[in-house]
Amino acid sequence: MRIVDLIEKKKLGNVLTKEEIDFIVNGYTNGTIPDYQISAFFMAVYFKGMNKQEIADLTLAYVNSGDKVDLSKIDGIKVDKHSSGGVGDKISLIVIPLVASLGIPVAKMSGRGLGHTGGTIDKLESIPGFRTELDEDTFINNVNKYKMAIVGQSANLTPADKKTYALRDVTATVDSIPLIASSIMSKKIASGADAIVLDVKVGSGAFMKSLDMAKELAKTMVDIGKSLNRNTIAVITNMDQPLGHEVGNASEVKEAIKVLKGQGAEDETTVALTIAANMAVLGGAYKDFTEAYNKLENIIYNGKAIDKLKEFIKIQGGDERIVDNLDLLPTAKFNIEIKADKTGFISSVKADDIGIVAMQLGAGRKTKTDKIDFAAGVTIVKKIGDKVNKNDTICILHTNIEDTQNTEILAKAAFDISENKPEKIKYVYETIE
Ligand code: URA
């Protein structure tokens, strides 16, 4: 078999066999196929697509490229969730204690942020003492005893996806449905989940810019899950502006605490409850989504959810006092207010640009080795539909960096102000089962 023939085959829109897909993935993982040929192959996939069988074969080839996590020592149905990537996306921080408080085991493996999107592991590490490297026994014992634990993704989990994702990032081939679907689903399958809830984001801060594309991605991933015997649901949610008001690390932890105390913003509370309720249904705690949703809402208002968060922080080695004293979390030296230059209504907040602003302030990494400033971030003061007067503060930049002139310009340009009030946006579009 020659890789050049397989690139040609896909370029002409023909269907690849399982053996051919295995050859490509194995060759790239072990270094016998170079970057430039895989780049050409991905571009051919971008334009010609893949059928269901090819996508399932690609997913399994990624899964088989590295270690698989065995969660069989954990009792019950292990339900996982994954977001297709967004800005201000602190949903995992909220749903872990929420779902665990129903007695459903949440064995979570999460990643770090890269580029304009944040990562759950970085956010949690902003809590003093919080450990995200647990040995296997502690991880399994914590899930069995407390119904929750989190670890950073092991180095050898889906190495083929890791290597190809970095390449896709620099060859403009990230936003391809077969490539995103196989990338996400391979990680979920390798990390041992029995059931999976996918949060497929659509909008300016997401890879899927249109609802039709988001639906197609959602359907593709649900099909992969089903073909591999994993009960899978996808929820399509809005990413036309950052979720909630905070984008950063420590600031997103603070905001997640507010949601679990019943003081969160409407958008993030709705999305978190929707994802958690679907996890509760797949985990077998409830038959009916609405019943699960109402129960979870109750758990927030009766204080159980926040108690479970304290327990979560404590068992991972963190300082749980932060829950009652947010000042124990890192804060930045400089807080720069960005003002509206005219009167009107906020009509859009470019979430991807806000992600870049947060990264430039120190909250994210430009390259894998960059160090994160946990205190840095952006507070979105005005959201879509809000009325603003000239010189009102629209967002606040938090940083320890002294010169932020260019970042301030980018932050201001991320907000569009129109004369007319825009229509209220939907937070959750639809669920694909
Ligand atoms: N998230 C992933 O894990 N992979 C992609 O390809 C895109 C988003």
Residues whose N, C-alpha, C, O or C-beta is under 5 A from the ligand:
A	BS01	URA	S83 S84 G85 V174 L179 I180 S183 I184
